Amino acid sequence: MAEILVIVPCGQGKIWDSEPDHGPVAAHDAYTGAPFKVNRAYAERFASYWVILSAKYGFIPPDFLIPGPYNVTFKKKTTNPITVDMLRQQIQAQQLNRFDELIGLGGHDYRSMVEVAFADTPVRRQYPFAGLTLGKAMQAEKRAIAHGQFSVT
């Protein structure tokens, strides 16, 4: 059976938005928006292993401790997002290139970073919800989870 890595984009909504005094938190609990929650459920359903792609921290495991609030995005270079070179180093260090297949979730900016970072690896990449609006992608992911299939449109 193929080993599947699912890469989930971080989310804009974070726990510190509603709890400003909240201290450090594990990444899987730091992002509180609906898109992240659906992506997380998808990853937990289908992945052999999953990571979050944070524009600040790069590829992070769900239990990675985030010290506090931040606002970094791939959409604005002035926020100093992580570089492709750093992502490639993380792929090697975390052995993310050991997987047979990768499912990338999220919008164009995240998918393109994943694509470039993994370009020199043997990992097969797929983006089953690419081209869908955020709402349609979330609906499709929910259907996929319910049916137990990677992609149900």
N, C-alpha and C positions, 0 to 999 in steps of 0.2 A: 504494500500500500504506500502511496506517495506521501512524503512528508511535506506538509503545507504550512508556509509562513503567511500570516495575514498581517498587513501593515495598516494600522488605523491612524488617521490624522488626529492630532490633538484638537481641542476645541477652543473657541474664543471665550465661552463661558467657563469660569473657574470658580471653585469653592469660595475663594476670597471675595468674590463679587457679593455674595450674600452673608459671608462670615469673615469680615476684614481682619479680625484678630486670630483667625485660625492659623495655627502654626504649620510646620511641614506636613505634607500628606503624600501618600503613595499615588503615583500617576493615575492609576485606574480609578481613583476617587477624586482626583484634582479637577477633572473636566466634567462639567455638570450639564452641558447643553444636550438637547434631544438628539442631534445628529451623532454626537459621541456615544451616547447611550445605545443607540441602535447599532452603530459600528462595533461597539464593544460586544454586544450580544451576538452579532454575526461572527466576530472573531472567536468568541468563546464556544460557539457552536461548531465551527468548521476548521479551526486552526489546530495544527499539531503544536504550534507555538505562535505567539503574537507579540508584536511590539507596537508602540505608539511612535509616530513620527512627529516630533516637536520641532518647530522652527528654531527654538532656542537650544534644546539639548540634543537634538538628533534622534536616532533610533534608541528608544528607551523601553526596558521591560515594564510590565504593568506595576511591579512593586518598587520601581525607581522612586526614591524620595525627592519630591520637589520642595525646595525650602520655603518658597513663598510666591507671591503673585509676580507675573511678568506679562509683557505684551510684545511679543516678537512674531512677525509673520513673514512668509515668503513673498507676499504681495508687495511689501514695502522694504526695499533694500536698506533704507535709512534706519530700520530697526535692528540691523545687523544679524540676520538669520545665519544659521550654521551653513558652512560651505559644503559643496559637493565633495571636496577632498576630505573633509572631516567625516562626512557620511561614509565615504569609501573606507576610511580607516576604521570606523565603527563596524562596518560589515565584516571586515577581516577580524577585528578583535573579538567580536561577539559570534563569529562563525555563522553569520546569517546566510552565507553563500553555501551552506551545507544542505539546504532544503532543495527538494525537487521542483517545487512550485511555489510561486508567490502570488497572493491575491492582494492587489492594492485598492484601497478604498479612498474615498474623498474626491475633492475637486481637482481641476486641472493642475493647479500649482503643486499640489502634493504628489499627484501621479507623475508629473514631469520630473520632480526631484527623485522619486523612486526609480524611474526609468533610467535617468542619467547615472545615478549612484550604482545601480546594479548592471549597467551596460556591459561590463567586462566580466561578468560572472556567468556560470552555466545555468543559473536558476531561470526556469520558464516563468514568464510574467503574464498575468492577465488582470484585466480591470473590468469585471463583469458589469459594472454600473456606469461606466464612462459614457458621457454624452447625455446622461439624464439630468434633469434639474434636481436640486437637493431634495425637494419633496417627493418626486418620482423615485429617486434612488432609495430614499428611506422606505417607501412603500415596497419597492422591489426587494430590498433586504429583508423586510419583515416577512414577505411571502416566502423568500428563500429559506429563512429560519423555520417557518411553519411547515414547509414541505420537505425540509431536510436536503435541499439541493442548493449548490453554490449560487445559481442564478435562475430566478424565475421571473419572467417579465410579464 
